[in-house]
Amino acid sequence: MFLARRPSAADITRFLAASRELPLSYGPGGIVRDSGRGNRVDEQVVAIGHGAGDFDRARAALLSWKQFDIGWVDTFPQDARVETGTVVAVLIRHLGFWSLNGARVVYVEDGGDQPRFAFGYGTLPNHAEGGEELFEVFVDPLSLDVMYRIRATSWPQTPLAYVGQPIVRVLQARFRRDSAVAMQRAVRALG
Protein backbone atom coordinates (compact mmCIF):
# COMPACT_ATOMS: atom_id res chain seq x y z
CA MET A 1 0.00 0.00 0.00
CA PHE A 2 1.55 3.30 -1.11
CA LEU A 3 0.58 6.47 0.77
CA ALA A 4 1.17 10.22 0.36
CA ARG A 5 1.51 10.70 4.13
CA ARG A 6 2.54 8.64 7.14
CA PRO A 7 -0.37 6.43 8.20
CA SER A 8 -1.88 7.01 11.63
CA ALA A 9 -1.69 4.45 14.43
CA ALA A 10 -5.34 3.59 13.70
CA ASP A 11 -4.52 3.07 9.99
CA ILE A 12 -1.69 0.71 10.90
CA THR A 13 -3.89 -1.19 13.38
CA ARG A 14 -6.55 -1.69 10.67
CA PHE A 15 -3.87 -2.78 8.17
CA LEU A 16 -2.52 -5.35 10.65
CA ALA A 17 -6.00 -6.69 11.40
CA ALA A 18 -6.71 -7.12 7.69
CA SER A 19 -3.32 -8.79 7.17
CA ARG A 20 -3.61 -11.50 9.81
CA GLU A 21 -5.74 -13.85 7.71
CA LEU A 22 -3.92 -13.28 4.42
CA PRO A 23 -1.86 -16.12 2.96
CA LEU A 24 1.77 -15.72 1.92
CA SER A 25 2.11 -14.17 -1.52
CA TYR A 26 4.24 -17.15 -2.61
CA GLY A 27 4.68 -20.71 -1.48
CA PRO A 28 6.04 -22.64 0.24
CA GLY A 29 7.91 -20.75 2.98
CA GLY A 30 11.66 -21.19 3.18
CA ILE A 31 12.59 -20.09 -0.37
CA VAL A 32 15.37 -17.75 0.74
CA ARG A 33 17.31 -20.74 2.10
CA ASP A 34 17.45 -22.31 -1.36
CA SER A 35 19.35 -20.18 -3.87
CA GLY A 36 19.04 -22.93 -6.47
CA ARG A 37 15.38 -22.31 -7.26
CA GLY A 38 16.13 -19.65 -9.85
CA ASN A 39 15.34 -16.75 -7.56
CA ARG A 40 17.68 -13.78 -7.23
CA VAL A 41 19.21 -13.87 -3.76
CA ASP A 42 20.81 -10.84 -2.10
CA GLU A 43 22.96 -11.33 0.97
CA GLN A 44 25.14 -9.38 3.34
CA VAL A 45 27.20 -10.90 6.17
CA VAL A 46 29.06 -8.64 8.61
CA ALA A 47 30.81 -9.01 11.94
CA ILE A 48 28.84 -7.23 14.69
CA GLY A 49 30.65 -8.42 17.80
CA HIS A 50 32.86 -11.09 19.34
CA GLY A 51 32.24 -13.95 21.73
CA ALA A 52 29.35 -15.47 23.64
CA GLY A 53 28.20 -12.26 25.35
CA ASP A 54 27.90 -10.40 22.06
CA PHE A 55 26.07 -13.38 20.53
CA ASP A 56 23.50 -13.24 23.34
CA ARG A 57 23.08 -9.50 22.77
CA ALA A 58 22.75 -10.01 19.00
CA ARG A 59 20.09 -12.68 19.53
CA ALA A 60 18.20 -10.34 21.89
CA ALA A 61 18.46 -7.57 19.27
CA LEU A 62 16.87 -9.78 16.60
CA LEU A 63 14.12 -10.78 19.01
CA SER A 64 13.44 -7.04 19.50
CA TRP A 65 13.47 -6.26 15.75
CA LYS A 66 16.49 -3.94 16.20
CA GLN A 67 17.64 -4.71 12.64
CA PHE A 68 14.85 -2.33 11.57
CA ASP A 69 16.00 0.51 13.85
CA ILE A 70 17.35 2.53 10.92
CA GLY A 71 15.24 5.69 10.85
CA TRP A 72 13.37 5.17 7.60
CA VAL A 73 11.81 1.73 8.24
CA ASP A 74 9.63 0.67 11.18
CA THR A 75 7.83 -2.53 12.14
CA PHE A 76 4.45 -2.74 13.86
CA PRO A 77 3.61 -3.83 16.38
CA GLN A 78 6.97 -2.72 17.71
CA ASP A 79 6.92 -5.45 20.36
CA ALA A 80 5.88 -8.25 17.94
CA ARG A 81 6.93 -11.69 19.08
CA VAL A 82 9.40 -13.48 16.84
CA GLU A 83 7.50 -16.73 16.42
CA THR A 84 6.08 -18.59 13.46
CA GLY A 85 2.80 -17.00 12.35
CA THR A 86 3.39 -13.50 13.76
CA VAL A 87 2.20 -10.84 11.31
CA VAL A 88 3.95 -7.48 11.12
CA ALA A 89 3.47 -4.32 9.13
CA VAL A 90 6.64 -2.83 7.68
CA LEU A 91 6.39 0.93 7.19
CA ILE A 92 8.93 2.45 4.78
CA ARG A 93 9.53 6.12 4.06
CA HIS A 94 11.08 6.62 0.62
CA LEU A 95 11.21 9.26 -2.08
CA GLY A 96 8.67 11.51 -0.42
CA PHE A 97 5.99 8.91 0.20
CA TRP A 98 5.29 5.93 2.45
CA SER A 99 4.55 2.28 1.88
CA LEU A 100 2.92 -0.11 4.32
CA ASN A 101 3.70 -3.77 3.70
CA GLY A 102 2.45 -6.97 5.34
CA ALA A 103 4.74 -9.86 6.29
CA ARG A 104 4.53 -13.04 8.37
CA VAL A 105 7.24 -14.86 10.31
CA VAL A 106 7.48 -18.20 8.50
CA TYR A 107 10.17 -19.94 10.55
CA VAL A 108 12.39 -19.49 13.58
CA GLU A 109 15.61 -21.49 13.95
CA ASP A 110 17.58 -21.79 17.16
CA GLY A 111 21.02 -23.36 16.81
CA GLY A 112 20.59 -25.68 19.78
CA ASP A 113 24.15 -26.57 20.73
CA GLN A 114 25.54 -24.16 18.12
CA PRO A 115 25.52 -20.38 18.74
CA ARG A 116 23.04 -19.52 15.96
CA PHE A 117 19.63 -17.87 15.84
CA ALA A 118 17.60 -16.98 12.75
CA PHE A 119 14.14 -16.21 11.56
CA GLY A 120 12.60 -15.59 8.19
CA TYR A 121 9.56 -13.64 7.20
CA GLY A 122 7.57 -13.84 4.01
CA THR A 123 5.50 -11.28 2.19
CA LEU A 124 1.73 -11.15 2.15
CA PRO A 125 -0.36 -10.08 -0.88
CA ASN A 126 -0.50 -6.50 0.51
CA HIS A 127 3.29 -6.10 0.26
CA ALA A 128 4.78 -4.16 -2.70
CA GLU A 129 7.32 -6.95 -3.28
CA GLY A 130 6.92 -10.70 -3.10
CA GLY A 131 9.53 -12.84 -1.41
CA GLU A 132 11.24 -13.75 1.81
CA GLU A 133 13.94 -12.34 4.09
CA LEU A 134 16.19 -14.15 6.58
CA PHE A 135 17.76 -12.47 9.61
CA GLU A 136 20.47 -14.54 11.29
CA VAL A 137 23.17 -14.19 13.94
CA PHE A 138 25.85 -16.81 14.53
CA VAL A 139 29.35 -17.21 15.89
CA ASP A 140 32.10 -17.93 13.38
CA PRO A 141 33.78 -21.07 14.83
CA LEU A 142 37.32 -19.96 13.84
CA SER A 143 37.40 -16.29 14.77
CA LEU A 144 34.60 -16.33 17.39
CA ASP A 145 33.24 -13.20 15.71
CA VAL A 146 29.49 -12.73 15.94
CA MET A 147 28.15 -12.48 12.41
CA TYR A 148 24.91 -10.97 11.17
CA ARG A 149 23.45 -12.28 7.93
CA ILE A 150 20.59 -10.74 6.06
CA ARG A 151 19.50 -12.72 3.03
CA ALA A 152 16.56 -11.99 0.77
CA THR A 153 14.88 -12.99 -2.42
CA SER A 154 12.22 -10.77 -3.93
CA TRP A 155 10.33 -9.74 -7.05
CA PRO A 156 7.87 -6.93 -7.83
CA GLN A 157 4.33 -7.62 -6.72
CA THR A 158 2.69 -4.29 -7.63
CA PRO A 159 2.85 -2.24 -10.82
CA LEU A 160 4.64 0.63 -9.05
CA ALA A 161 7.28 -1.75 -7.63
CA TYR A 162 7.74 -3.26 -11.10
CA VAL A 163 8.19 0.12 -12.81
CA GLY A 164 10.43 1.35 -10.00
CA GLN A 165 12.54 -1.81 -9.81
CA PRO A 166 15.92 -0.01 -10.22
CA ILE A 167 15.01 2.26 -7.29
CA VAL A 168 13.66 -0.68 -5.29
CA ARG A 169 17.00 -2.50 -5.75
CA VAL A 170 18.90 0.56 -4.46
CA LEU A 171 16.59 0.78 -1.43
CA GLN A 172 17.00 -2.95 -0.73
CA ALA A 173 20.81 -2.61 -0.79
CA ARG A 174 20.56 0.45 1.48
CA PHE A 175 18.36 -1.52 3.88
CA ARG A 176 20.91 -4.36 4.09
CA ARG A 177 23.71 -1.89 4.90
CA ASP A 178 21.66 0.14 7.38
CA SER A 179 20.35 -3.00 9.04
CA ALA A 180 23.90 -4.26 9.65
CA VAL A 181 24.83 -0.93 11.23
CA ALA A 182 21.70 -1.07 13.41
CA MET A 183 22.67 -4.54 14.62
CA GLN A 184 26.23 -3.40 15.43
CA ARG A 185 24.78 -0.45 17.35
CA ALA A 186 22.32 -2.69 19.23
CA VAL A 187 25.03 -5.13 20.31
CA ARG A 188 27.16 -2.26 21.63
CA ALA A 189 24.19 -0.61 23.39
CA LEU A 190 23.14 -3.84 25.10
CA GLY A 191 26.76 -4.52 26.21
C-alpha positions as CSV (number, residue, x, y, z in Angstrom):
1,M,0.0,0.0,0.0
2,F,1.6,3.3,-1.1
3,L,0.6,6.5,0.8
4,A,1.2,10.2,0.4
5,R,1.5,10.7,4.1
6,R,2.5,8.6,7.1
7,P,-0.4,6.4,8.2
8,S,-1.9,7.0,11.6
9,A,-1.7,4.4,14.4
10,A,-5.3,3.6,13.7
11,D,-4.5,3.1,10.0
12,I,-1.7,0.7,10.9
13,T,-3.9,-1.2,13.4
14,R,-6.5,-1.7,10.7
15,F,-3.9,-2.8,8.2
16,L,-2.5,-5.4,10.7
17,A,-6.0,-6.7,11.4
18,A,-6.7,-7.1,7.7
19,S,-3.3,-8.8,7.2
20,R,-3.6,-11.5,9.8
21,E,-5.7,-13.8,7.7
22,L,-3.9,-13.3,4.4
23,P,-1.9,-16.1,3.0
24,L,1.8,-15.7,1.9
25,S,2.1,-14.2,-1.5
26,Y,4.2,-17.2,-2.6
27,G,4.7,-20.7,-1.5
28,P,6.0,-22.6,0.2
29,G,7.9,-20.8,3.0
30,G,11.7,-21.2,3.2
31,I,12.6,-20.1,-0.4
32,V,15.4,-17.8,0.7
33,R,17.3,-20.7,2.1
34,D,17.4,-22.3,-1.4
35,S,19.3,-20.2,-3.9
36,G,19.0,-22.9,-6.5
37,R,15.4,-22.3,-7.3
38,G,16.1,-19.7,-9.8
39,N,15.3,-16.7,-7.6
40,R,17.7,-13.8,-7.2
41,V,19.2,-13.9,-3.8
42,D,20.8,-10.8,-2.1
43,E,23.0,-11.3,1.0
44,Q,25.1,-9.4,3.3
45,V,27.2,-10.9,6.2
46,V,29.1,-8.6,8.6
47,A,30.8,-9.0,11.9
48,I,28.8,-7.2,14.7
49,G,30.7,-8.4,17.8
50,H,32.9,-11.1,19.3
51,G,32.2,-13.9,21.7
52,A,29.3,-15.5,23.6
53,G,28.2,-12.3,25.4
54,D,27.9,-10.4,22.1
55,F,26.1,-13.4,20.5
56,D,23.5,-13.2,23.3
57,R,23.1,-9.5,22.8
58,A,22.7,-10.0,19.0
59,R,20.1,-12.7,19.5
60,A,18.2,-10.3,21.9
61,A,18.5,-7.6,19.3
62,L,16.9,-9.8,16.6
63,L,14.1,-10.8,19.0
64,S,13.4,-7.0,19.5
65,W,13.5,-6.3,15.7
66,K,16.5,-3.9,16.2
67,Q,17.6,-4.7,12.6
68,F,14.8,-2.3,11.6
69,D,16.0,0.5,13.8
70,I,17.4,2.5,10.9
71,G,15.2,5.7,10.9
72,W,13.4,5.2,7.6
73,V,11.8,1.7,8.2
74,D,9.6,0.7,11.2
75,T,7.8,-2.5,12.1
76,F,4.5,-2.7,13.9
77,P,3.6,-3.8,16.4
78,Q,7.0,-2.7,17.7
79,D,6.9,-5.5,20.4
80,A,5.9,-8.2,17.9
81,R,6.9,-11.7,19.1
82,V,9.4,-13.5,16.8
83,E,7.5,-16.7,16.4
84,T,6.1,-18.6,13.5
85,G,2.8,-17.0,12.4
86,T,3.4,-13.5,13.8
87,V,2.2,-10.8,11.3
88,V,4.0,-7.5,11.1
89,A,3.5,-4.3,9.1
90,V,6.6,-2.8,7.7
91,L,6.4,0.9,7.2
92,I,8.9,2.4,4.8
93,R,9.5,6.1,4.1
94,H,11.1,6.6,0.6
95,L,11.2,9.3,-2.1
96,G,8.7,11.5,-0.4
97,F,6.0,8.9,0.2
98,W,5.3,5.9,2.5
99,S,4.6,2.3,1.9
100,L,2.9,-0.1,4.3
101,N,3.7,-3.8,3.7
102,G,2.5,-7.0,5.3
103,A,4.7,-9.9,6.3
104,R,4.5,-13.0,8.4
105,V,7.2,-14.9,10.3
106,V,7.5,-18.2,8.5
107,Y,10.2,-19.9,10.6
108,V,12.4,-19.5,13.6
109,E,15.6,-21.5,14.0
110,D,17.6,-21.8,17.2
111,G,21.0,-23.4,16.8
112,G,20.6,-25.7,19.8
113,D,24.2,-26.6,20.7
114,Q,25.5,-24.2,18.1
115,P,25.5,-20.4,18.7
116,R,23.0,-19.5,16.0
117,F,19.6,-17.9,15.8
118,A,17.6,-17.0,12.7
119,F,14.1,-16.2,11.6
120,G,12.6,-15.6,8.2
121,Y,9.6,-13.6,7.2
122,G,7.6,-13.8,4.0
123,T,5.5,-11.3,2.2
124,L,1.7,-11.1,2.2
125,P,-0.4,-10.1,-0.9
126,N,-0.5,-6.5,0.5
127,H,3.3,-6.1,0.3
128,A,4.8,-4.2,-2.7
129,E,7.3,-6.9,-3.3
130,G,6.9,-10.7,-3.1
131,G,9.5,-12.8,-1.4
132,E,11.2,-13.7,1.8
133,E,13.9,-12.3,4.1
134,L,16.2,-14.1,6.6
135,F,17.8,-12.5,9.6
136,E,20.5,-14.5,11.3
137,V,23.2,-14.2,13.9
138,F,25.8,-16.8,14.5
139,V,29.3,-17.2,15.9
140,D,32.1,-17.9,13.4
141,P,33.8,-21.1,14.8
142,L,37.3,-20.0,13.8
143,S,37.4,-16.3,14.8
144,L,34.6,-16.3,17.4
145,D,33.2,-13.2,15.7
146,V,29.5,-12.7,15.9
147,M,28.2,-12.5,12.4
148,Y,24.9,-11.0,11.2
149,R,23.4,-12.3,7.9
150,I,20.6,-10.7,6.1
151,R,19.5,-12.7,3.0
152,A,16.6,-12.0,0.8
153,T,14.9,-13.0,-2.4
154,S,12.2,-10.8,-3.9
155,W,10.3,-9.7,-7.0
156,P,7.9,-6.9,-7.8
157,Q,4.3,-7.6,-6.7
158,T,2.7,-4.3,-7.6
159,P,2.9,-2.2,-10.8
160,L,4.6,0.6,-9.1
161,A,7.3,-1.8,-7.6
162,Y,7.7,-3.3,-11.1
163,V,8.2,0.1,-12.8
164,G,10.4,1.4,-10.0
165,Q,12.5,-1.8,-9.8
166,P,15.9,0.0,-10.2
167,I,15.0,2.3,-7.3
168,V,13.7,-0.7,-5.3
169,R,17.0,-2.5,-5.7
170,V,18.9,0.6,-4.5
171,L,16.6,0.8,-1.4
172,Q,17.0,-2.9,-0.7
173,A,20.8,-2.6,-0.8
174,R,20.6,0.4,1.5
175,F,18.4,-1.5,3.9
176,R,20.9,-4.4,4.1
177,R,23.7,-1.9,4.9
178,D,21.7,0.1,7.4
179,S,20.3,-3.0,9.0
180,A,23.9,-4.3,9.6
181,V,24.8,-0.9,11.2
182,A,21.7,-1.1,13.4
183,M,22.7,-4.5,14.6
184,Q,26.2,-3.4,15.4
185,R,24.8,-0.5,17.4
186,A,22.3,-2.7,19.2
187,V,25.0,-5.1,20.3
188,R,27.2,-2.3,21.6
189,A,24.2,-0.6,23.4
190,L,23.1,-3.8,25.1
191,G,26.8,-4.5,26.2
